[in-house]
Amino acid sequence: MDAATRYDLVRVLHIGADIVFVAGLLAGALVLAALSFQAAPALIKERRLVAAMLRINRVVTGSALLLAWACGLWLAWQAGWFASGWLHVKLVLVLALSALHGGLSAALRRAGADAPRVPARAWRAAPALALAGVAGVVWLALGKPF
């Protein structure tokens, strides 16, 4: 396999992993936002939903995040973009989205515990924050403005 074909293959894997990660991140954010409107006793009724979201978050979204990071770093290294300012800003946004995923995971675990805790009201902003971060990453990746 020649270098151009390998680069294109890794780029397709990266974009696919990004799509799966963003879908999982938004699903988790929306579940947490919805749960933040519940009273603590009502969370017990939602235990199956939370457990399913935790499994998806761990297996699918987490794996997609790791694959996206690995492919993205390889692509940046191959293209020599580590000196580019746009990539530094993009990496900060991607780190923030990764941290958001970690926070969502922790909040989902707390909501699904034996003594569930209602997610904080701040999680209601998570879907909008995720979308804004993703929009910034896409803009930087496609436009490479600086």
C-alpha angles and dihedrals in degrees: 000000000000124000095255093053091047091050091050091048093051090046091054090048090049094051092045092050090048091054093049091046094050092047091051093044092052092045091052092045092050093048091050092046090052093046091052088070092056128093116240095255090053091058090071088065089053094052093110092051092049092047091051091048090050091053092048090045094051101040105030108022096038093049091048090051092053092047092047091051093047095047093042094052091047091050092049091049093048093049095043094237099141091098092054119105094215090059092053091054090045091052090052090052092046090050089051091051090048090051090048088054090052092050091048090051092052093047091049090051090051091048090051097045124115088259099036122208122211110245114252119263088247089074088071087076094051097092092052092045091050092050092047091050092048091048090053093049092049092047092051094045095049100035101035086198099182 
